[in-house]
Each structure stands twice: as C-alpha cells, then as structure tokens.
Amino acid sequence: MQFLAKILIAPLIFVMSLAGYDIQPKNLGAQNATGGERYFIQGGGISASQTTINLTKLGYTQPGGTYAKFTMQNFGDLGCMTLQPGNTSGKQEFVSFTGVTQNSDGTAQLTGVSRGLERYSPYSASTTLQTAHSGGTDAVISNSPPCFYQNYATLKNDQTFSGISTFTIAPIIGDDALSTSTAQVATRDYVNGVSFSGGVNASEIVKGVIELATGLEAASSTSAGSTAGRLVLPAIIATSSPYTQGNYVPITNARGVLGPQFIATTSIDVPNGYTYTANQTFGGTNSFTGATSFSNSGTTTFSGGISSGKLFGAPYFNATSTTATSTFNGGIIMQYATTTNMTVSGTMVGAIGSSHEIKTGTCNLNAGSPSLCSVTVTCSAGKVVVGGGVSGVVAAGNPTNTVDLDSYPSASNTWQVDFEGPNGSSATLTAYAVCVNK
C-alpha cells in the first residue's frame, strides 16, 4: 500500500506544481509525507474512545540493519495512520495524531489522536466509526483521504490556502482573469490598463494619479493638467541659480538663502519699480543709481551709507553728483545733508544744513528765596525743535538750598528751561533750541 501511495502521489505533486499551486497541506496543519513499515498495537490493545495508541515500534529499518525512529517532526504538525488496513468487517479505522513519544524500550506512543475519521468530505471524526482494537492489530502510516489527500489542491475545485505560498517564478494567470475585488490577483495587462487611466486622481487627502507640472503651469498656480491629474513640481523646474529665461521654482542654496539672481534689477523685469509700503531700514551700503522715489507713508532710515555720500552722522548726501532727482514723499531721518536736487514733500528730521537754525532765550535769577528763573525758546514758523540746552554761571547764595534744573522740549517747536537755585543767588542763563524744517 505504501509503495502504491508513492506512485500515486508523485505525478499528482508534479501536476499541481506545474499549475502553480502550493502543495503543502493546509487545513489540518503542515504535513509531510512519510513512508514507514508495518506496525502493531502493543499490549492488550485500545478501546474505542482511547486517544493514545501504543505501538511496538515506530520507524524503519535501514539497509545496514540500523533501526531509525520517527519523531513528530518527520510528520509535520499532523500524522495519519490506518488501523487494520483493508479490513472489510468494519474494523478498518482512520486516525490522526499530533505527538510521538519514543520509549527507551523501543516502543512508541501516539498522542493527540483523533479517532473514527470519515472517508469523505468533510472527513469529520465520528464515534460511530470508532472501534476497539486488540493487541497485535496492524497499523500503517497512511495517506488516507481524511487527513492527507484532502489537503492537496485539485485543479477543478475551489481552494483555500491558509499558509504562505512561495513561487520561484511568476505564476501565469489567464487573460480573462479580471480582478473584481481588492483581494483578487490581477494580470499585468489588467493592472497596466487601470493603473493610470483607471486610477483615482490624487488630492490633499487621497493617494492617486499625478501629473508633472511645466514651469508655466507652476507659475500660473494651475491645479490640474491636461489628464485631469493633480500637478506636482518636478525637480527640472526648480533651481537655486536660474541660468536661462523661463519659469522656475526658486530654491535656497547650500547656505539656506536665495541667490541675488532671483531679484529683478532692470526696468524690463520690473517696469514700475519696487513699491515699499511698510517702514524700511537700509543698514548696509546702498547704491541708488537711478531716480529713487521714497513714497511710503512711514519713515525711511539710512543707518548705513549710499553711493553718492553717507547719511546719518557721516559726510553729507551730495545729490549734485547725480543727474537724477531723489524724491522723498515720506518722512526721512538724516544728518549733515543738503537738499540739492532733492525734493522733500514729507517731513525731514535732523537735516543739518540750510534748513536748520539755533534759537536762544535768556532769563535772570530773581535773587529770591529760593532764586527762580524760567525761559521758553520758540522755533521759527515751519520748523520743529530737535534739541536744546542751557548755559550760564550761578553766583553762590545760601548753599543749604538744593539746585533744580529742567531743560526739555515743552512742545514740538519749543524748548523750555526752568531753574531753581540757592537762596539769594543771581545769574543770567541762556537757553538754546536747535530747529529744523518740518
């Protein structure tokens, strides 16, 4: 029987291998085909419900006479036996087992035995098929349908594979095998047909089909391309140093900054020039070679220098060295400057030149107790005060009194000096106010 099983199994395995099926048993655990000898139930036999079977031995005799014993690993997760094979009086019984114990005396015990397995699907264990067997009853390792053949895939039946099937070559699927659910395998031709035209377009929350944007599409903030796919930016239109005319996505360089090539400098690139509506601070050396118009409503502060002179405490702004006229429509802050070729329609603060004046005023201590003196210096019309002070020598009076001197701008165009001296002191004090054009 065992020799016949080997003859029948070999072509079946070969055919199923060609069909691309995993031929390892599935439903009842991993099973290995194992060939043995004729075995016998030990001792007084087994009852109809017994779940252990004692055998006189379990293994095979090698050509040299050595007896090799089987372990459960030789069978896999499940082994199968037929008790009293070929018996026609109802004593033939199919059983399965999950454990093998080899005893020191050469006997063996099968454990985890399922008794009375049915001959046909679903091969369930049945008490009506369980029967007692006396000692010395034949037992053979079998490829019985209940626990061996049923686990092989067949060409015509539906199969369920619970294990992992590994193919060393790609299996061939029929051309008419169309995938109808997410769990089904599909042909490459089918996948190619739906992976683009049949795919879902990508969005901010959905993975899907995309299209590469051109530079013009990127510059126009175009959302979707001609295929209706969402547009994404390819590296070909991104650069940290544009080298030709066109639409590019600016990228910072290795230092993390944008290169100066991205800033337009000609009237062709920026026909109307740049317009700054917020307050600006020019802290470096700034070169204005064309007509520069400061039309912001805030304050433009030059704390560094410009090409035709320096502002703010350095050599004055010499506008006559340029042919253009700079127009300051907002307020500016600068010192030591002239207004030649310069139109100032806003407020110029601190321009020390033809626009400034120094106004003075005096007051006399009243030699009272205490001695008091107060004077207000007022700028000329159209000018504002930007600084001031006081000078004079006070004759000593009663030294026990404190001296209190206030010198401050009391309004936008006035400078105030208030003095309180020792009792009986006398002096003439001069107050000064530095005024410039509004």
C-alpha positions in Angstrom: 0.0 0.0 0.0 2.8 2.4 0.8 4.6 1.7 -2.5 1.3 2.4 -4.3 0.9 5.6 -2.4 4.3 6.8 -3.6 3.4 6.0 -7.2 0.1 7.9 -7.0 1.5 10.9 -5.1 4.4 11.7 -7.3 2.5 12.5 -10.5 -0.1 14.4 -8.5 2.5 16.6 -6.9 4.2 17.2 -10.3 0.9 18.2 -12.0 -0.1 20.6 -9.1 3.4 22.1 -9.2 3.0 22.9 -12.9 -0.3 24.5 -12.1 1.3 26.9 -9.7 -0.2 25.5 -6.5 1.4 25.3 -3.1 1.3 21.5 -2.5 1.9 21.7 1.3 -1.1 20.6 3.3 -3.2 23.4 4.7 -6.4 22.6 6.5 -5.1 20.4 9.3 -1.6 21.8 9.7 1.7 21.2 7.8 2.0 17.6 6.9 5.0 15.7 5.5 4.5 12.5 3.5 6.3 9.8 5.5 6.9 6.2 4.5 7.1 3.5 7.1 6.7 -0.2 7.8 4.0 -2.5 9.2 3.4 -1.7 12.9 1.4 -3.4 15.6 -0.6 -2.2 18.6 1.1 -3.0 21.8 -0.2 -5.0 24.8 -3.9 -5.6 25.3 -5.0 -3.2 22.6 -7.1 0.0 22.7 -10.6 0.9 23.5 -13.0 2.6 21.0 -12.5 6.0 22.8 -8.9 5.9 23.7 -6.9 9.0 22.5 -3.4 7.4 22.9 -2.1 4.4 20.9 0.9 2.4 22.0 2.9 0.7 19.2 5.5 -1.9 19.4 7.8 0.4 17.4 7.6 3.4 15.1 10.4 3.9 12.5 12.1 2.0 9.7 15.0 -0.4 9.2 17.9 0.9 7.2 19.8 -1.4 4.8 22.6 -1.9 7.3 20.2 -3.2 9.9 20.0 0.1 12.0 16.6 1.0 13.1 15.7 4.7 12.6 13.0 6.0 14.9 10.4 8.6 13.7 9.7 11.8 15.6 6.7 14.1 15.2 8.9 16.4 13.1 9.1 13.8 10.4 5.3 14.0 10.1 4.9 17.8 10.5 2.0 19.1 12.5 -0.1 16.0 11.8 0.4 12.3 11.2 -2.1 9.8 9.8 -2.5 6.0 10.4 -4.9 3.3 9.3 -5.7 0.6 11.9 -6.4 -2.8 10.5 -6.0 -1.6 6.8 -8.1 -3.5 4.3 -10.4 -5.0 6.9 -13.9 -5.4 5.4 -15.8 -6.2 8.6 -15.9 -2.6 9.8 -12.7 -2.8 11.8 -10.7 -0.5 9.5 -10.3 2.9 11.1 -8.6 6.1 10.0 -6.9 8.1 12.8 -4.7 11.1 13.0 -2.1 12.1 15.7 -0.2 15.2 16.8 2.5 13.8 19.0 5.1 10.9 19.0 6.9 9.6 22.1 9.7 7.1 21.6 10.2 5.0 24.7 13.5 3.6 26.0 12.3 0.0 25.4 11.8 0.7 21.7 8.1 1.1 21.9 6.4 4.3 20.8 3.2 6.1 21.8 1.0 8.3 19.6 -0.8 11.2 21.4 -3.4 13.7 20.4 -5.2 11.0 18.5 -8.4 11.8 16.6 -10.5 8.6 16.1 -13.0 7.4 13.6 -12.3 9.9 10.7 -14.9 9.8 7.9 -13.9 8.6 4.5 -15.3 11.6 2.6 -15.5 15.3 2.9 -15.5 16.9 5.4 -13.8 13.9 7.0 -15.1 14.6 10.5 -14.4 12.4 13.5 -17.4 10.2 14.3 -18.0 8.0 17.3 -19.8 5.5 15.1 -16.6 4.9 13.2 -14.5 4.4 16.3 -13.9 0.8 17.3 -11.8 -1.2 19.7 -8.6 -2.9 18.5 -6.8 -5.8 20.2 -3.1 -6.1 20.9 -1.1 -7.1 17.8 -3.5 -5.3 15.4 -1.9 -4.0 12.2 -1.2 -0.2 11.9 0.4 1.5 9.0 1.3 5.1 8.2 -1.3 6.1 5.5 -2.1 8.7 3.0 -5.8 8.4 3.9 -8.3 10.9 2.5 -9.4 12.2 5.9 -6.1 13.7 6.8 -3.8 13.6 3.8 -5.3 13.8 0.3 -7.9 16.3 1.4 -5.1 18.9 2.0 -3.8 18.9 -1.6 -5.2 21.4 -4.1 -7.1 20.0 -7.1 -7.4 21.5 -10.5 -11.1 21.8 -10.6 -12.1 22.6 -7.0 -12.1 25.9 -5.2 -9.1 26.0 -2.8 -8.3 28.0 0.4 -4.6 28.4 1.2 -4.1 29.3 4.8 -0.3 29.1 4.6 2.3 31.2 2.7 2.8 30.1 -0.9 6.2 30.9 -2.4 6.7 30.9 -6.2 10.2 30.9 -7.6 8.8 32.1 -10.9 5.8 34.3 -11.5 2.6 32.3 -11.9 0.7 32.7 -15.2 -2.9 33.9 -14.9 -5.4 33.5 -17.8 -6.1 36.6 -19.9 -9.7 36.6 -18.9 -8.8 36.7 -15.2 -10.2 40.2 -14.3 -10.0 41.4 -10.8 -13.4 42.1 -9.3 -12.4 42.7 -5.7 -9.5 44.1 -3.7 -8.5 40.6 -2.5 -8.1 39.1 -6.0 -4.9 38.7 -8.1 -4.9 40.5 -11.5 -2.9 40.1 -14.7 -0.2 42.6 -15.5 -2.2 43.7 -18.6 -5.2 44.5 -16.4 -3.0 46.4 -13.9 -1.4 48.4 -16.7 -4.8 49.2 -18.1 -6.2 50.7 -14.8 -3.0 52.0 -13.1 -3.2 55.3 -14.9 -6.4 55.9 -16.8 -8.4 53.9 -14.3 -6.7 55.3 -11.2 -8.1 57.9 -8.8 -6.6 61.4 -9.2 -4.5 62.4 -6.2 -5.6 65.2 -3.8 -4.6 66.6 -0.5 -6.3 63.7 1.3 -6.2 60.9 -1.4 -3.3 59.0 -2.8 -3.6 58.6 -6.6 -2.6 59.7 -10.1 -0.5 62.8 -10.5 0.9 64.8 -13.5 4.2 66.7 -13.6 3.8 70.5 -14.0 5.5 72.7 -16.5 7.2 75.9 -15.4 4.3 77.9 -16.9 1.7 75.8 -15.1 3.6 76.2 -11.8 3.9 80.0 -12.3 0.1 80.1 -13.0 -0.8 78.1 -9.9 -2.6 75.6 -12.2 -4.2 72.8 -10.1 -4.7 70.0 -12.7 -3.1 69.2 -16.0 -4.5 68.0 -19.3 -5.1 64.5 -18.0 -7.1 65.9 -15.1 -4.4 64.6 -12.7 -3.2 66.9 -9.9 0.0 68.8 -10.9 3.2 68.4 -8.8 6.5 70.2 -9.1 9.3 68.2 -10.8 13.0 69.0 -10.0 13.6 70.1 -13.5 11.8 73.4 -12.9 13.5 74.0 -9.5 16.8 75.8 -9.2 18.9 77.8 -6.8 20.6 79.7 -9.6 18.5 80.3 -12.7 20.6 80.0 -15.8 18.1 80.8 -18.6 14.9 82.7 -19.1 11.8 80.9 -18.1 9.6 79.9 -15.2 11.4 78.3 -12.3 10.7 77.5 -8.7 13.4 79.3 -6.5 15.3 77.0 -4.1 17.7 78.2 -1.4 21.3 77.4 -1.8 23.6 75.4 0.5 23.7 78.3 2.9 19.9 78.4 3.1 19.4 81.7 1.3 18.1 82.7 -2.1 20.6 83.9 -4.7 20.6 87.5 -5.9 19.7 86.3 -9.4 16.1 86.0 -8.3 15.8 89.8 -7.6 14.8 91.8 -10.7 17.0 94.9 -11.3 16.0 96.3 -14.7 13.0 98.2 -15.9 12.3 95.4 -18.3 11.9 92.9 -15.4 10.1 95.5 -13.1 8.7 98.2 -15.3 7.1 100.1 -12.4 9.9 99.5 -10.0 9.5 98.2 -6.4 7.0 99.7 -4.1 7.6 99.5 -0.3 4.5 100.3 1.7 6.0 99.4 5.1 8.8 101.1 7.1 12.2 100.2 5.6 15.7 100.2 7.2 18.8 100.3 4.9 21.6 99.1 7.2 24.4 98.5 4.8 26.0 100.5 1.9 23.2 101.3 -0.5 23.7 102.5 -4.1 20.9 104.4 -5.8 22.0 104.9 -9.4 18.6 105.8 -10.9 15.7 108.0 -9.9 14.7 106.8 -6.5 11.3 107.7 -5.1 10.5 107.2 -1.4 6.8 107.4 -1.4 6.0 105.3 1.6 4.0 106.9 4.4 6.3 105.6 7.1 9.9 106.5 7.9 12.9 105.5 5.8 16.0 105.4 7.8 19.5 105.3 6.3 21.8 104.0 9.0 24.5 102.9 6.6 25.7 104.7 3.5 24.7 105.3 -0.1 26.9 105.6 -3.2 26.8 109.4 -3.5 27.6 110.2 0.1 26.8 109.0 3.5 23.8 109.7 5.8 23.4 109.8 9.5 26.4 111.3 11.0 28.9 110.9 8.1 29.8 113.0 5.0 26.7 114.7 3.8 24.4 113.5 1.0 25.6 115.3 -2.1 22.8 114.9 -4.6 24.5 117.2 -7.1 26.9 114.3 -8.0 24.0 112.5 -9.7 21.9 113.5 -12.6 18.7 112.1 -11.2 16.5 113.7 -8.6 15.5 111.7 -5.5 12.0 112.3 -4.2 11.2 111.8 -0.6 7.5 111.8 -0.2 7.5 110.1 3.2 9.5 111.1 6.3 13.2 110.5 6.4 15.8 110.8 9.1 19.3 112.0 8.1 22.0 114.4 9.3 24.6 116.7 7.7 22.7 116.7 4.4 21.8 119.3 1.8 18.6 119.3 -0.2 20.2 120.0 -3.6 18.4 118.0 -6.4 16.3 116.6 -3.6 12.5 117.0 -3.4 11.2 116.6 0.2 7.4 116.7 0.4 7.2 114.9 3.7 8.9 115.5 7.0 12.7 115.8 7.1 14.0 115.4 10.6 17.6 116.3 11.6 18.8 117.6 8.3 21.5 119.9 9.5 22.2 122.3 6.6 20.5 125.2 5.1 17.2 124.3 6.8 18.4 124.4 10.4 18.5 127.2 13.0 19.6 127.8 16.6 17.3 129.9 18.6 18.2 131.4 22.1 16.5 133.0 25.1 17.6 134.3 28.5 16.3 134.5 32.0 17.6 136.2 35.2 17.6 134.7 38.6 15.5 136.8 40.9 17.8 136.5 43.9 14.8 135.5 46.0 14.2 132.7 48.4 14.6 130.5 46.5 16.1 132.1 43.4 13.9 131.3 40.3 14.5 131.5 36.5 12.3 130.3 33.6 12.5 130.8 29.8 10.9 129.3 26.7 12.6 129.3 23.3 10.3 129.0 20.2 11.4 127.9 16.7 10.6 130.0 13.6 7.4 129.2 11.8 7.5 125.9 9.8 10.3 124.4 11.9 10.4 121.9 14.8 12.8 121.6 17.7 15.2 118.7 17.6 17.5 119.6 20.6 18.4 122.2 23.1 20.2 123.1 26.3 21.2 125.9 28.8 24.4 127.8 29.7 25.4 130.3 32.4 27.3 130.7 35.8 25.3 131.0 39.0 26.7 133.2 41.8 26.8 131.4 45.1 23.9 132.0 47.5 22.8 130.1 50.6 24.3 126.7 49.9 21.8 124.9 52.0 19.1 125.1 49.3 19.1 122.4 46.5 19.5 123.2 42.9 16.8 122.1 40.4 17.3 122.5 36.7 14.8 121.4 34.0 15.8 121.5 30.3 13.4 119.9 27.9 11.2 120.3 24.7 7.9 121.6 26.0 6.2 121.3 22.6 7.1 120.3 19.0 8.6 123.8 18.3 9.7 125.0 21.8 12.5 124.3 24.3 11.9 125.1 28.0 14.4 125.8 30.7 13.4 126.1 34.4 16.0 126.8 37.2 15.7 126.9 40.9 18.9 128.0 42.7 20.2 128.7 46.2 18.6 131.4 48.2 19.8 134.8 47.2 21.8 133.6 44.2 21.9 135.6 41.0 22.8 134.9 37.3 21.7 135.3 33.7 21.0 131.9 32.0 20.9 131.4 28.2 18.6 128.7 26.7 19.2 127.2 23.3 16.8 125.5 20.8 18.0 123.6 17.6 15.3 123.8 15.0 14.9 122.3 11.5 12.3 122.3 8.8 9.2 120.1 9.4 
